[in-house]
Structure formats: C-alpha cells, structure tokens
Amino acid sequence: MTVFEGRFTDAANLKIAVVVGRFNDLVTGKLLSGCLDCLGRHGLDVEPTSKQVDVAWVPGSFEIPLVAQRLARSGNYNVVITLGAVIRGDTPHFDVVVAEVSKGVAAVARDTGVPVIFGVLTTDNLQQALERAGIKSNLGWSYALQALEMGSLMGALAES
C-alpha cells in the first residue's frame, strides 16, 4: 500500500500566491500577517523582494476567485491561498458573497489542478472575525500550513 502525505518540511521549492480581499482589511491584513509569518518560519522567503511568495490584493472577497484562477492558470504557482473576510450585515448581501466566493474558489482548484486554500472568514460580526485573525488565534497561520501540506502532497503525487 502506498500512502501519500504532505509534509511541512518540503516547502523550500514551493512557489505560493496569496490573494487578499481589501474589504475588511483590518481583518484580512492580520490574516496575511499570520500567513506570511508561518510561511517564513517554514523556510519560505517572504521578504518584499521574494521570488517565492507573491501577494495580490483585490477589492473584496467576491473578486478573489477570478484572480486566484488567473494565478493558478499561469503555471507559476504550486499553491494559491485566498484570504478574505465576509461579515454578516442586515441584508442578504452576505449570503450572496459567501456562496459565490466559496463556489468560485472550489471551482478554481478543480479546474486548474492547483490547490487553492479557502481562507475566507465568514462571521456574524466583527468581533468573531478579529478573534479568528489574531485576538484568540490567527487562522492565517493555519491557511499557510494547509498550503505547505498541499504543495508537498501534490509534489509527492507527481513523483509517483
């Protein structure tokens, strides 16, 4: 029996794109900080001059799938991480955005074969979003770990 697993120590050659929604940037900026911290601590170059990690800012979460698709299709990245924050308001807008961004991100991964990490927070209020972006824990770190594991796993599958 062959067992395939991703490892967090096989990241040195990964090229990662991060797509970040600017809307609710109080939250998304913190997610990005946690994400880059994790990638850096696992050996990736996250300096501003890095050739290993690229960051693309989009207006909001709704725009994330289109840019993630463009980056995944470019052939330049092993993994794409998406970071956003959709916070429930008084209108149905929340439901529309959440449905479209989640379906869009999933479709990008399926259509391109490039792992796309879904790091879009969907919360009922700003307090919940801030708790997930650093007050209690920073899920940006977790999304980066998922990216490292999936990048490594896809590499292991390609070698089989």
C-alpha positions in Angstrom: 0.0 0.0 0.0 1.3 3.4 -0.9 0.4 6.3 1.4 0.7 9.8 0.2 1.0 12.6 2.7 2.1 16.2 2.6 4.9 17.4 4.8 5.7 20.8 6.3 9.4 20.4 5.8 9.3 20.0 2.0 8.5 23.7 1.3 11.8 25.1 0.1 10.9 24.9 -3.6 7.3 25.9 -3.4 6.0 29.0 -5.1 2.9 30.4 -3.4 0.4 33.1 -4.4 -1.8 34.8 -1.8 -5.0 36.6 -2.9 -6.2 39.0 -0.3 -9.5 40.9 -0.2 -9.0 44.5 0.8 -12.6 44.9 2.1 -12.4 44.4 5.9 -8.7 44.9 5.7 -8.5 45.3 9.5 -9.1 41.6 9.5 -7.5 40.5 6.2 -4.3 42.4 6.9 -3.9 40.4 10.2 -4.7 37.1 8.3 -2.0 38.0 5.8 0.5 38.8 8.5 -0.1 35.4 10.2 0.1 33.6 6.9 3.4 35.2 5.9 4.8 34.6 9.4 4.0 30.9 9.1 5.5 30.6 5.6 8.6 32.4 6.7 9.1 30.2 9.8 8.8 27.2 7.5 11.7 28.3 5.3 10.0 30.3 2.5 11.3 33.7 1.5 8.7 36.3 2.5 10.8 39.4 2.1 9.4 42.2 -0.2 11.9 41.1 -2.9 10.8 37.5 -2.6 10.6 35.4 -5.8 8.8 32.6 -3.8 5.7 34.3 -2.4 3.5 36.8 -4.3 0.6 38.7 -2.9 -2.3 40.1 -5.0 -4.8 42.5 -3.4 -8.4 42.5 -4.7 -11.2 44.9 -3.8 -13.2 42.3 -1.8 -13.9 38.6 -1.3 -16.2 38.4 -4.3 -13.3 39.2 -6.6 -11.0 36.5 -5.1 -11.9 33.6 -7.4 -11.1 35.5 -10.6 -7.6 36.5 -9.6 -7.0 33.1 -8.0 -7.9 31.5 -11.3 -5.6 33.7 -13.2 -2.7 33.0 -10.9 -3.4 29.2 -10.8 -3.6 29.0 -14.6 -0.3 30.9 -15.0 1.6 27.8 -14.1 3.9 29.8 -11.8 2.5 28.7 -8.5 2.2 25.4 -6.7 -0.5 26.7 -4.3 -2.8 29.7 -4.1 -4.0 30.9 -0.7 -7.2 33.0 -0.5 -7.8 35.4 2.4 -10.9 37.4 2.9 -13.5 38.4 5.5 -17.2 38.5 4.9 -19.1 39.8 7.9 -22.9 39.4 8.1 -24.9 42.6 7.9 -28.5 43.5 7.8 -29.1 42.5 4.2 -28.8 39.2 2.2 -25.6 40.5 0.6 -23.6 38.3 3.0 -25.3 35.1 1.7 -24.7 36.0 -1.9 -21.0 36.9 -1.5 -20.3 33.8 0.7 -21.9 31.4 -1.8 -20.1 32.9 -4.8 -16.7 33.1 -3.3 -16.8 29.6 -1.8 -18.1 28.1 -5.1 -15.6 30.1 -7.1 -12.6 29.1 -5.1 -13.5 25.4 -5.2 -14.0 25.7 -9.0 -10.6 27.2 -9.4 -8.9 24.2 -7.7 -10.9 21.7 -9.6 -10.5 23.4 -13.0 -6.7 24.0 -12.7 -5.5 21.2 -10.6 -3.7 23.7 -8.4 -4.5 23.6 -4.7 -6.4 26.7 -3.6 -6.7 27.2 0.2 -10.0 28.7 1.3 -9.1 31.3 3.8 -12.2 33.5 3.7 -13.7 34.1 7.1 -17.5 34.1 7.2 -18.6 35.5 10.6 -21.7 37.1 12.2 -19.8 40.1 13.5 -16.5 42.0 13.5 -15.6 40.6 16.9 -15.7 37.0 15.6 -13.6 37.9 12.6 -11.0 39.6 14.8 -10.9 36.6 17.1 -10.0 34.4 14.1 -7.5 36.9 12.8 -5.3 37.3 15.9 -7.1 38.0 19.1 -7.6 34.4 20.0 -5.7 32.7 17.2 -4.7 33.7 13.7 -6.2 31.4 11.1 -3.8 33.0 8.5 -1.2 30.7 10.1 -3.4 27.6 9.6 -4.1 28.5 6.0 -0.4 28.7 5.3 0.1 25.3 6.9 -2.6 23.9 4.7 -0.8 25.4 1.7 2.5 23.8 2.7 0.9 20.4 3.2 -1.0 20.5 -0.1 2.0 21.8 -2.1 4.1 19.0 -0.7 1.4 16.4 -1.2 0.9 17.4 -4.9 4.7 17.2 -5.4 4.7 13.7 -3.9 1.8 12.6 -6.1 3.6 13.9 -9.2 6.7 11.8 -8.4 4.7 8.6 -8.1 
